Amino acid sequence: MEKFDVVIVGAGLAGLAAAYTLAKDGIEALVIERGDYPGAKNVTGGRLYLNPVRQYFPADFWDNAPFERPVTTEIVTMMTQENAASMRFQALEFNNPPYQSYSVQRSKFDRWFGNQAAGAGAMLVSKSRVDDLIWENGKVAGVIAGGEELGANVVLACDGVLSLVAEKAKLREPGKPEDFAVGFKEIIELPEKTIEDRFNLLPGQGAAQLFMGSLTQGRFGGGFLYTNKTSLSLGMVVSIRDLMEKQPPIEAPVLLEEFKQRPEVAALIGDGELAEYSAHVIPEAGYKGIGRLYGDGILFAGDAAGLSLNIGLTVRGMEFAIASGVLAARAIKQAFDRNDYSAASLSVYQQLLQNSFVLKDMQTFKEAPHVLDNPRFFTYYPELMGNILKDLYSFGQEPKEGLVRTVRNRLSFSDITGILKDAWGGRKI
């Protein structure tokens, strides 16, 4: 049986970050990816917050990364069946390098990242699936992939939210529907100049737009749009529980098609050519959904560890995956130096994560899933905002009421108490 220092399952951001870091430390790392190449099967909305992970790589590491556009403009749109209200935010510091976030296309980005890991000395094997774990004396001692046994001192599972390795290791209970959402998106090609004109952007700049309200038809979730160089990433994220239980039933692709037909969206994607459609499962439980991070001879990183965070205005996961991959590699390096790959030795990984932005941010926003699981955010508030703005901008034959009275006409006592109650609950995030 061939043996390696480390076998990494999955060539996503966590696996590749770990492979790069291990190779730089002179530790033999084999990455096994079931796709045709790194990024071939990886799906995301398309935004990477880079500032949190700059510290883990050489200063010039990201200089040649295939980013699409730096996000210099944030747009939030609240939609009802009949209207939409948008808030556009720009800050001078967002308009100049070093940019804090970029839109990315994972098929390009992960392939580049894989080349960096391979250039550092990591080994990548594509088109191969890990089917099981090898056990010796109660400890994980390798994997079975493509019918071959591959030994390892440590197995690092980076195989996504529905981790087969976690299941085989019996270190995580099956998730509940409310702990997951399904994300689905389209890549719509448009000329570079057209994108900049439609989003009022300077050449090379990008925008991120979040949609909430009636587009999910009362279900937990929302829409997103990211500008790439010559395309748009347009999609939705919807609770799997709500897709299963909410009435009337509707399929996710139908929601997306109806979303695209809204005038506010149709004007942005008009004349575009559909180039790609993809979907994947997203962890939505936040801090409470983090599973066991280590065991005897095994670690978990990225989505396989449940490291994803939705706080409404932002959805984060890619930078968590990168950081957790690097920190897993550092924990493995310490275990390598001690020649001890037991759970007790690998438990330093938990401490490294706790000292990093990853678990600190997830701890800070641990109540976000509970607070956001409030249908009023997807029904009442978009409706209220739309009605108030409609009243303010409407002019008829009768004299116009004052601004304050116009707003108050839309707010009953029960409305005010409900808003205060929601605000009190929202204090937790």
HUJO-V172348 format. One record per residue. N is the residue number from 0. RES is the residue in three letters. SS is DSSP state (~ for helix, > for strand, _ for the rest). BURIAL is b if it has 9 or more other ideal C-beta (glycine too) atoms within 8 Angstrom, else e. D_CENTER is the distance of its C-alpha to the mean C-alpha in whole Angstrom. Layout:
n: [N	N]
res: [RES	RES]
ss: [SS	SS]
burial: [BURIAL	BURIAL]
d_center: [D_CENTER	D_CENTER]
This chain:
n: [0	1	2	3	4	5	6	7	8	9	10	11	12	13	14	15	16	17	18	19	20	21	22	23	24	25	26	27	28	29	30	31	32	33	34	35	36	37	38	39	40	41	42	43	44	45	46	47	48	49	50	51	52	53	54	55	56	57	58	59	60	61	62	63	64	65	66	67	68	69	70	71	72	73	74	75	76	77	78	79	80	81	82	83	84	85	86	87	88	89	90	91	92	93	94	95	96	97	98	99	100	101	102	103	104	105	106	107	108	109	110	111	112	113	114	115	116	117	118	119	120	121	122	123	124	125	126	127	128	129	130	131	132	133	134	135	136	137	138	139	140	141	142	143	144	145	146	147	148	149	150	151	152	153	154	155	156	157	158	159	160	161	162	163	164	165	166	167	168	169	170	171	172	173	174	175	176	177	178	179	180	181	182	183	184	185	186	187	188	189	190	191	192	193	194	195	196	197	198	199	200	201	202	203	204	205	206	207	208	209	210	211	212	213	214	215	216	217	218	219	220	221	222	223	224	225	226	227	228	229	230	231	232	233	234	235	236	237	238	239	240	241	242	243	244	245	246	247	248	249	250	251	252	253	254	255	256	257	258	259	260	261	262	263	264	265	266	267	268	269	270	271	272	273	274	275	276	277	278	279	280	281	282	283	284	285	286	287	288	289	290	291	292	293	294	295	296	297	298	299	300	301	302	303	304	305	306	307	308	309	310	311	312	313	314	315	316	317	318	319	320	321	322	323	324	325	326	327	328	329	330	331	332	333	334	335	336	337	338	339	340	341	342	343	344	345	346	347	348	349	350	351	352	353	354	355	356	357	358	359	360	361	362	363	364	365	366	367	368	369	370	371	372	373	374	375	376	377	378	379	380	381	382	383	384	385	386	387	388	389	390	391	392	393	394	395	396	397	398	399	400	401	402	403	404	405	406	407	408	409	410	411	412	413	414	415	416	417	418	419	420	421	422	423	424	425	426	427	428]
res: [MET	GLU	LYS	PHE	ASP	VAL	VAL	ILE	VAL	GLY	ALA	GLY	LEU	ALA	GLY	LEU	ALA	ALA	ALA	TYR	THR	LEU	ALA	LYS	ASP	GLY	ILE	GLU	ALA	LEU	VAL	ILE	GLU	ARG	GLY	ASP	TYR	PRO	GLY	ALA	LYS	ASN	VAL	THR	GLY	GLY	ARG	LEU	TYR	LEU	ASN	PRO	VAL	ARG	GLN	TYR	PHE	PRO	ALA	ASP	PHE	TRP	ASP	ASN	ALA	PRO	PHE	GLU	ARG	PRO	VAL	THR	THR	GLU	ILE	VAL	THR	MET	MET	THR	GLN	GLU	ASN	ALA	ALA	SER	MET	ARG	PHE	GLN	ALA	LEU	GLU	PHE	ASN	ASN	PRO	PRO	TYR	GLN	SER	TYR	SER	VAL	GLN	ARG	SER	LYS	PHE	ASP	ARG	TRP	PHE	GLY	ASN	GLN	ALA	ALA	GLY	ALA	GLY	ALA	MET	LEU	VAL	SER	LYS	SER	ARG	VAL	ASP	ASP	LEU	ILE	TRP	GLU	ASN	GLY	LYS	VAL	ALA	GLY	VAL	ILE	ALA	GLY	GLY	GLU	GLU	LEU	GLY	ALA	ASN	VAL	VAL	LEU	ALA	CYS	ASP	GLY	VAL	LEU	SER	LEU	VAL	ALA	GLU	LYS	ALA	LYS	LEU	ARG	GLU	PRO	GLY	LYS	PRO	GLU	ASP	PHE	ALA	VAL	GLY	PHE	LYS	GLU	ILE	ILE	GLU	LEU	PRO	GLU	LYS	THR	ILE	GLU	ASP	ARG	PHE	ASN	LEU	LEU	PRO	GLY	GLN	GLY	ALA	ALA	GLN	LEU	PHE	MET	GLY	SER	LEU	THR	GLN	GLY	ARG	PHE	GLY	GLY	GLY	PHE	LEU	TYR	THR	ASN	LYS	THR	SER	LEU	SER	LEU	GLY	MET	VAL	VAL	SER	ILE	ARG	ASP	LEU	MET	GLU	LYS	GLN	PRO	PRO	ILE	GLU	ALA	PRO	VAL	LEU	LEU	GLU	GLU	PHE	LYS	GLN	ARG	PRO	GLU	VAL	ALA	ALA	LEU	ILE	GLY	ASP	GLY	GLU	LEU	ALA	GLU	TYR	SER	ALA	HIS	VAL	ILE	PRO	GLU	ALA	GLY	TYR	LYS	GLY	ILE	GLY	ARG	LEU	TYR	GLY	ASP	GLY	ILE	LEU	PHE	ALA	GLY	ASP	ALA	ALA	GLY	LEU	SER	LEU	ASN	ILE	GLY	LEU	THR	VAL	ARG	GLY	MET	GLU	PHE	ALA	ILE	ALA	SER	GLY	VAL	LEU	ALA	ALA	ARG	ALA	ILE	LYS	GLN	ALA	PHE	ASP	ARG	ASN	ASP	TYR	SER	ALA	ALA	SER	LEU	SER	VAL	TYR	GLN	GLN	LEU	LEU	GLN	ASN	SER	PHE	VAL	LEU	LYS	ASP	MET	GLN	THR	PHE	LYS	GLU	ALA	PRO	HIS	VAL	LEU	ASP	ASN	PRO	ARG	PHE	PHE	THR	TYR	TYR	PRO	GLU	LEU	MET	GLY	ASN	ILE	LEU	LYS	ASP	LEU	TYR	SER	PHE	GLY	GLN	GLU	PRO	LYS	GLU	GLY	LEU	VAL	ARG	THR	VAL	ARG	ASN	ARG	LEU	SER	PHE	SER	ASP	ILE	THR	GLY	ILE	LEU	LYS	ASP	ALA	TRP	GLY	GLY	ARG	LYS	ILE]
ss: [_	>	>	>	>	>	>	>	>	_	_	_	~	~	~	~	~	~	~	~	~	~	~	~	_	_	_	_	>	>	>	>	_	_	_	_	_	_	_	_	_	_	_	_	_	_	>	>	>	_	~	~	~	~	~	~	_	_	_	_	_	_	_	_	_	_	_	_	>	>	>	>	>	>	>	>	>	>	>	_	_	_	_	>	>	>	>	>	>	>	_	~	~	~	~	_	_	_	_	_	>	>	>	_	_	~	~	~	~	~	~	~	~	~	~	~	~	~	~	~	_	_	>	>	>	_	_	_	_	>	>	>	>	>	>	>	_	_	>	>	>	>	>	>	>	_	_	>	>	>	>	>	>	>	>	>	>	_	_	_	_	_	_	~	~	~	~	~	~	_	_	_	_	_	_	_	~	~	~	>	>	>	>	>	>	>	>	>	>	_	_	~	~	~	~	~	~	~	_	_	_	_	_	_	>	>	>	>	>	>	>	>	>	~	~	~	_	_	_	_	>	>	>	>	>	>	>	_	_	_	>	>	>	>	>	>	>	>	>	~	~	~	~	~	~	_	_	_	_	_	_	~	~	~	~	~	~	~	~	~	~	_	~	~	~	~	~	~	~	_	_	_	>	>	>	>	>	>	>	>	>	>	>	_	_	~	~	~	~	_	_	_	_	>	>	_	_	>	>	>	_	~	~	~	~	_	_	_	>	>	_	_	_	_	>	>	_	~	~	~	~	~	~	~	~	~	~	~	~	~	~	~	~	~	~	~	~	~	_	_	_	_	~	~	~	~	_	~	~	~	~	~	~	~	_	_	~	~	~	~	~	~	~	~	_	_	_	~	~	~	~	~	_	_	~	~	~	_	_	~	~	~	~	~	~	~	~	~	~	~	~	~	~	_	_	_	_	_	_	_	_	_	~	~	~	~	~	~	_	_	_	_	~	~	~	~	~	~	~	~	~	~	~	~	~	~	_	_	_]
burial: [e	e	e	b	b	b	b	b	b	b	b	b	b	b	b	b	b	b	b	b	b	b	b	e	e	e	b	e	b	b	b	b	b	b	b	e	b	b	b	b	e	b	b	b	b	b	b	b	b	b	e	b	b	b	e	b	e	e	e	e	e	b	e	e	b	b	b	b	b	b	b	b	b	b	b	b	b	b	b	b	e	e	e	b	b	b	e	e	e	b	e	e	e	b	b	e	e	e	b	e	b	b	b	b	b	b	b	b	b	b	b	b	b	b	e	b	b	b	e	b	e	b	b	b	b	b	e	b	e	b	e	e	b	b	e	e	e	e	b	b	b	b	b	b	b	e	e	e	b	b	b	b	b	b	b	b	b	b	b	b	b	e	b	b	b	b	b	e	b	e	b	b	e	e	b	e	b	b	b	b	b	b	b	b	b	b	b	b	b	b	e	b	e	b	b	b	e	b	b	e	b	e	e	e	b	b	b	b	b	b	b	b	b	b	b	b	e	e	b	b	b	b	b	b	b	b	b	b	e	e	b	b	b	b	b	b	b	b	b	b	b	b	b	e	e	b	e	e	e	e	e	b	e	e	b	b	e	b	b	b	e	b	e	b	b	b	e	b	b	e	e	b	e	b	e	e	e	e	b	b	b	b	b	b	b	b	b	e	b	b	b	e	b	b	b	b	b	b	b	b	b	b	b	b	b	b	b	b	b	b	b	b	e	e	b	b	b	b	b	b	b	b	b	b	b	b	b	b	b	b	b	b	b	b	b	b	e	e	e	e	b	b	e	e	b	b	b	b	b	b	e	b	b	e	e	b	e	b	b	b	b	b	e	e	b	b	e	b	b	e	b	b	e	e	e	b	b	b	b	b	b	b	b	b	b	b	b	b	b	b	b	b	e	e	e	e	e	e	e	e	e	e	e	e	e	b	b	e	e	b	e	e	e	e	b	b	e	b	b	e	e	b	e	e	b	e	e	e	b]
d_center: [37	35	34	31	30	26	25	21	19	17	16	12	11	13	16	17	16	18	21	21	22	24	26	27	28	31	29	29	26	25	22	22	20	21	20	22	20	17	15	17	15	11	9	6	7	8	8	9	10	13	16	15	15	18	20	19	21	24	24	25	22	20	23	23	19	18	16	17	17	17	16	19	19	17	18	18	19	21	23	25	27	30	28	25	25	23	22	22	21	22	23	26	24	21	23	24	23	22	19	16	13	13	12	12	13	12	15	17	15	15	18	19	17	19	23	22	22	25	27	27	28	26	26	24	25	23	24	25	24	24	26	27	28	31	32	35	37	34	32	29	31	29	28	29	28	30	33	33	33	31	32	30	30	27	24	20	18	15	15	12	11	15	16	20	21	20	22	25	25	25	23	21	22	21	18	19	18	17	14	12	11	11	9	12	13	16	17	20	22	24	26	25	28	27	23	25	27	25	23	26	24	26	26	23	21	18	17	14	15	14	16	17	20	22	20	19	22	22	19	16	13	13	13	12	13	13	16	17	20	22	19	17	13	14	13	12	10	13	14	16	19	19	20	22	24	24	27	28	26	24	22	18	20	22	20	18	22	23	21	22	25	25	27	24	22	25	26	23	23	26	28	25	25	22	21	18	17	14	13	11	10	7	9	10	13	12	14	17	15	15	17	20	19	22	26	29	28	24	21	17	14	10	9	13	13	11	9	6	7	8	11	12	12	9	5	5	4	6	9	9	9	12	14	14	15	18	19	19	22	23	24	25	28	29	30	31	34	35	35	34	30	31	28	30	30	26	26	25	22	21	23	21	18	20	21	18	16	13	15	17	14	13	17	18	15	16	18	15	14	18	19	16	18	21	22	24	20	20	24	26	25	24	27	29	28	29	32	33	32	34	37	37	37	39	43	46	50	50	49	46	45	44	40	40	42	40	37	39	40	36	36	38	39	36	34	34	34	31	29	30	29	26	26	27	25	22	24	22	19]
